[in-house]
Amino acid sequence: MIRGIYTAVSGLITEEARQNTISSNMANANTIGYKSDNLIIKKFDDVLIENYDKNLGGRNVRNPIGKLSLGSKIDETVVNFTQGSIESTEKDTDFAIEGRGFFTVKKNAQNGSGTYYTRDGHFHSNSRGYLVTDSGDDVMGINSRTGAVEPIFVGDGKLTMDYNGNLKLNDVESYKFNTVDFQDYNGLKKIGDNLYQGENPINMDGTLVKHKSLERSNVNIIEEMVSMMTVMRSFETNQKIVQTLDETLNKAANEIGAVR
């Protein structure tokens, strides 16, 4: 009976974690370039239940009764990297990647340090004239003249893009986005601010970047709401099981065999 309570409580814990994941997805339904999370649940290894009887010779004989599940546990959180819808914005500093790939951004001295990756192309020009993310991180590009990877400087110039993905300032070819890809997306880790951390990026010269467009979140609100209702029902079921087992234990401890 005690083991049954542990099993039901493990279900409560995993359903609470699943609810948090769904809530996060729904909260980011309008976040540009956001990729939804999926929580992977797996069960503990089953245990074998058996008892012992004595045979005619007085020796113990094992009698298997069956298997007992010890409940569920959180395995991992998997990011769904499917493409979000791309919408036109008519804003010069908005960009969207169609297909595979990520923009490269670098945190400046005020925000920390390090190179990270994002699908969020909602950029703008800061007070220094550089193209940055909403969090103020520098967007990295390849200088068309020197070939160096550096923050993209736009200043007060008119920003356009040609069919080959070249960024032009006042009709002068100046940069290309330093877009990268990864062989295995499972190695990417969300670190906040719609950024990812990953090892061994692969430079992508042929990444299709659309100008004056943004990739919307790939969160499906209807599916998330259905999942939320399912989680709530499962949580309530486990909760009732715990209450029932607790009441049964209370009777076993305080009523059965009591001397009156």
C-alpha positions in Angstrom: 0.0 0.0 0.0 2.9 2.3 0.8 4.4 1.5 -2.5 1.2 2.4 -4.2 1.4 5.9 -2.6 4.9 6.3 -4.0 3.8 5.3 -7.4 0.9 7.7 -7.4 3.0 10.6 -6.1 5.6 10.0 -8.9 2.7 10.5 -11.3 1.8 13.8 -9.6 5.4 15.0 -9.9 5.7 14.2 -13.6 2.3 15.7 -14.4 3.3 18.9 -12.6 6.5 19.1 -14.7 4.5 18.4 -17.9 2.1 21.2 -16.9 5.0 23.6 -16.4 6.3 22.7 -19.9 2.9 23.3 -21.5 2.5 26.6 -19.6 5.9 27.8 -20.9 4.9 26.9 -24.5 1.7 28.8 -24.3 3.4 31.8 -22.7 5.8 31.9 -25.7 3.1 31.3 -28.4 3.8 34.9 -29.7 7.6 34.8 -29.2 9.4 35.2 -32.5 11.3 32.1 -33.6 10.4 30.2 -30.4 10.5 26.4 -30.5 8.2 24.4 -28.3 9.4 21.9 -25.7 8.2 18.4 -25.2 8.7 16.5 -21.9 9.6 12.9 -22.3 8.3 10.6 -19.5 9.4 7.1 -18.9 8.5 4.6 -16.2 10.8 3.1 -13.5 11.7 -0.6 -14.1 9.0 -3.0 -13.0 9.6 -5.2 -10.0 8.6 -8.8 -9.7 6.2 -9.7 -7.0 6.4 -13.3 -5.6 5.9 -15.3 -2.5 7.2 -18.6 -1.1 5.5 -21.9 -0.2 7.0 -25.0 1.3 6.7 -28.2 -0.7 6.3 -31.7 0.7 10.0 -31.9 1.3 10.0 -28.7 3.4 11.9 -26.6 0.8 10.8 -23.1 -0.1 9.2 -22.8 -3.6 9.1 -19.4 -5.3 5.7 -18.5 -6.7 5.7 -15.5 -9.1 2.6 -13.3 -8.7 3.2 -10.7 -11.3 4.9 -7.4 -11.9 4.4 -4.1 -10.1 5.1 -0.7 -11.7 7.0 1.8 -9.5 5.6 4.8 -11.4 7.0 7.3 -13.8 9.9 9.8 -14.0 11.1 12.6 -16.2 13.5 11.4 -18.8 14.4 14.6 -20.8 13.0 17.7 -22.4 13.1 17.7 -26.2 12.9 20.8 -28.3 10.6 20.7 -31.4 12.5 22.4 -34.2 9.8 22.3 -36.8 9.5 25.4 -39.0 7.2 28.1 -37.8 5.1 30.2 -40.2 6.9 33.1 -41.9 5.0 36.4 -42.0 5.9 39.6 -43.9 6.5 42.7 -41.7 7.9 45.3 -44.1 10.5 46.3 -41.5 14.1 46.7 -42.8 15.6 45.0 -39.7 13.4 41.9 -39.6 14.8 38.6 -41.0 13.6 35.0 -41.0 15.4 31.8 -41.8 13.5 29.4 -44.0 14.6 25.8 -43.4 17.6 24.8 -41.3 20.0 27.2 -39.7 20.5 29.7 -37.0 21.7 33.3 -36.7 24.9 33.8 -34.7 24.9 36.4 -31.9 27.5 37.4 -29.5 26.9 38.9 -26.1 28.6 42.2 -25.5 30.4 43.3 -22.4 27.2 44.6 -20.8 25.3 41.3 -21.3 28.1 38.8 -20.6 30.2 37.0 -23.1 30.1 34.1 -25.5 28.7 33.1 -28.9 25.1 31.8 -29.1 22.5 31.0 -31.7 18.9 32.0 -32.4 16.0 31.7 -34.8 14.7 35.1 -33.7 15.4 37.6 -36.5 13.6 40.5 -34.9 16.6 42.8 -34.9 17.1 46.5 -34.6 19.9 49.1 -34.7 21.2 50.2 -31.3 22.6 53.6 -30.3 26.1 52.5 -31.6 24.7 51.7 -35.0 25.1 47.9 -34.7 22.4 45.3 -35.5 21.3 43.7 -32.3 18.7 41.4 -30.9 15.9 42.5 -28.6 18.2 41.6 -25.7 21.0 43.8 -27.0 23.2 41.0 -28.3 25.3 41.7 -31.4 24.2 40.0 -34.6 27.3 38.5 -36.3 28.0 38.8 -40.0 30.7 38.2 -42.5 32.3 41.4 -43.8 32.1 41.3 -47.6 35.3 43.3 -48.0 37.6 41.5 -45.4 35.8 38.2 -44.9 36.1 38.7 -41.1 33.3 37.6 -38.8 32.2 40.6 -36.8 29.2 42.5 -35.5 27.1 44.0 -38.3 27.4 47.8 -38.4 24.5 49.5 -40.1 24.7 53.1 -38.8 22.1 55.3 -40.4 22.3 53.6 -43.8 19.5 52.1 -45.7 19.5 48.3 -45.1 18.5 46.0 -48.0 19.2 42.4 -49.0 19.6 40.9 -52.5 18.6 37.5 -53.8 22.0 36.0 -52.8 21.6 37.0 -49.1 24.0 39.9 -49.3 23.2 42.7 -46.9 23.6 46.1 -48.5 24.0 49.5 -46.9 23.0 52.3 -49.1 23.2 49.8 -52.1 26.7 48.9 -51.2 27.3 45.1 -50.5 28.6 45.0 -46.9 27.8 41.8 -45.1 26.3 38.3 -45.1 24.7 36.8 -42.0 27.0 34.4 -40.3 24.4 31.6 -40.3 25.3 28.1 -38.9 23.7 24.7 -38.5 24.2 21.7 -36.4 24.4 18.0 -37.3 22.5 17.0 -34.2 19.9 19.4 -32.8 19.7 17.3 -29.6 23.0 18.9 -28.5 21.5 22.4 -28.4 20.5 23.8 -25.1 18.1 26.7 -24.4 19.7 29.3 -22.2 17.0 32.0 -22.2 16.4 35.1 -24.3 15.5 32.8 -27.1 19.1 31.8 -27.5 20.7 28.3 -27.8 24.1 27.1 -26.8 25.7 24.4 -29.0 29.0 22.8 -29.9 30.7 22.3 -33.3 28.5 24.7 -35.5 28.7 24.2 -39.2 28.9 27.4 -41.4 25.9 27.6 -43.8 26.6 29.7 -46.9 23.4 28.6 -48.6 20.9 29.4 -45.8 17.7 31.0 -47.1 17.2 34.2 -45.2 14.0 36.2 -46.0 14.2 40.0 -45.6 11.3 42.0 -44.0 9.9 38.8 -42.5 9.7 37.0 -39.2 9.3 33.3 -38.2 6.5 32.9 -35.8 6.5 30.4 -32.9 5.7 26.8 -33.8 3.5 26.4 -30.7 0.1 25.1 -31.6 -2.2 26.6 -29.0 -5.1 24.1 -29.6 -2.8 21.1 -29.1 -1.3 22.7 -26.0 -4.8 23.3 -24.5 -5.8 19.8 -25.2 -2.6 18.5 -23.5 -3.3 20.8 -20.6 -6.7 19.3 -20.0 -5.3 15.8 -20.3 -2.6 16.6 -17.7 -5.2 18.1 -15.3 -7.4 15.0 -15.5 -4.4 12.7 -14.9 -3.2 14.8 -12.0 -6.7 14.7 -10.4 -6.8 10.9 -10.8 -3.4 10.4 -9.1 -4.5 12.8 -6.4 -7.6 10.8 -5.7 -5.6 7.6 -5.6 -3.3 9.1 -3.0 -6.2 10.2 -0.9 -7.9 6.8 -1.1 -4.7 5.0 -0.1 -4.2 7.4 2.7 -7.7 6.9 4.1 -7.2 3.1 3.8 -3.9 3.3 5.8 -5.6 5.4 8.4 -8.3 2.8 8.9 -5.7 0.0 9.0 -3.7 1.8 11.6 -6.4 3.2 13.8 -9.6 1.0 13.4 -8.7 -2.6 12.4 -7.9 -4.6 15.4 -8.7 -1.8 17.9 -9.9 -3.0 21.3 -13.2 -1.6 22.3 
